[in-house]
Amino acid sequence: MIELVGFVFILAVGAIASARLVDRRSVAEYGFSLNRQWWRSFAAGGVIVTIVNTGAFVFALSVEWVTIVGFTETPGVVPFLPAMAVTFALIAVAAAWEEFVFRATMLKNLAEGADGFLPRRAAIGIAILLSTVVFAALHAGKVTHLSQYGYYLLAGLLLSGAYVLTGDLSLPIGFHLCYNFTMSAVFGLGVSQRTPEIFVLDVVGPVRWIGEEGLVHVLFAVVGGVLLLMYIYWRDGYLCFRERVTQW
């Protein structure tokens, strides 16, 4: 727990320092307003992606690509509930940090820089593509076949889209955090991660389909993207790139 607190402190100081000293702006300008609406959208992103992963889990069970072999297991000696709490906290920190780096910092700065040379929509589009490619490339350690990069490219596009259509990080962080947490710690589908699991699975289906970067997750991620668009349209009444993404 002390290590977790120290890790959070270091990342928080790093984010504030980089915002103030390098970008010359407040952290709130990246999309960390943390007001009531921010938290509602954060929760909405979590609910949406939990529905998505529930769908993937039920589908995998229905075609017998996975079978449930146990419940509430943990890989270490820490009791299950504390282990789940620590896992949630670690995934939350990692998700928030990645969204800060790839969406709030990289995408926003690329869009701001390109905005002076390109039309605003083109500037944001270029920023989305470049930041998404970098996001996918930095997950290369989990990729065993070139086709699996498609999974991370799609994830980057979904998270970037949620950011530029809202101008804040609530939906991307909520979606990213709960995607990773429910996939691994709830449904046991995060095969590359050693976490406590509510459902312990025996995965017997084809890796191309049910592996961590498999086509089942790709297809349900697309469903998640559609649900995100529907939520943003329901909340705001329109879909468009937000000006604050390119505003200094």
Secondary structure, DSSP 8 states (H G I E B T S, - for coil): -HHHHHHHHHHHHHHHHIIIIII-S-GGGGT---SHHHHHHHHHHHHHHHHHHHHHHHHHHHTTSEEEEEEEE-SSSS-HHHHHHHHHHHHHHHHHHHIIIIIIIIIHHHHHHHHTTS-HHHHHHHHHHHHHHHHHHTTGGG-SSGGGHHHHHHHHHHHHHHHHHHSSSHHHHHHHHHHHHIIIIITS--TT----EEEEEEE-S-HHHHSTTSHHHHHHHHHHHHHHHHHHHHHHS-----GGGT--
